């Protein structure tokens, strides 16, 4: 049994949907129903076939040469310099 529901759509989208339904000789309800079936089926398929992303790094660990993890002020300075360089690139 079909259930009634109220939805709010932007006027331009609703107008386009009504014109498309009329051009195809069908109801607005059937057009919306088909669209929802397509979207929900696509989501179900993509959830089943999740893409495996490659590993970001193949490094075996450890800090880069010259990095002293016990020197907090040097780490902060390096981080600040990275931020400044990133901001300069976005200008």
N, C-alpha and C positions, 0 to 999 in steps of 0.2 A: 504494500500500500504506500502510495506517495505521501510525503509529509510536506506541509506548507512551511515556508520560512521567509522572513523579510531580510533582504540584503540591501546595502547601500553601495551604489556605484557612481563614479563620476559621470556627469551628464553626457560628455562626448563619447565615452566608452559604451554607455547604454544606447545611445543613438546609433553608433556603428553596429552594435550587436543586433538591434531591432531591424536595421536595414539589411544586414546579412541574412537574418532569419527570413525576412520577407522575400528577398531575392532567391532564396533556396526553397521557398514555399513551405516553411516549417515554423513551429512556434519558437518563441524566445526561450521558453523552458527547455525544449529539446536541444537547442543550441548550447545553453549553459550546462545542461546535463552532459552533453558530449564533451565539452571542454573540461569539465571537472573530472570525468572518467579518464581522459587523456593525461591530465596533470597528475592525478593520483596513481595511475598505472606507471607513469614515468618515474615517479618518486619511489615506488615499490621496486622497480627494476634497478634503479641506481643504488638503492640500499642493499640489494642482493649482490651487486657487482661492484663493491667498493674497490677503488683503484689503490693499489699498493704503491706508495711513494718510495723512491730510492733513498738509500741512506744518505744523510747529509755529509758525513765525513767518514773516511776510512782510517783516520788517524788512530793510533793505539793509545793515545792519552799523554798527559803531561803538559806542562806549560811550554810556550815557545822559548827558545834560548834567550837569555837575558831578562826574563821576567821573574821577579822575586815576589812570590805570593805572600810573603810576610811583611813586605813594605807597602802598607796601606796607602800612604800618601803618594807614592809613585804610581800605584794602580789608579788612584783617583785622578791624578794628573793625566795619565794616559787616556782615561775615560773622557775627561774634559776636552783633551785635544781631539779625540775622535768626534765628539759632539760639535766642536767648532768647525772641523773639516766638513762634517755632514751638512751643517748649516750653510757654509760657504758654497757647497755644491748645489744647493737648492735655490740659490739666489739667481 
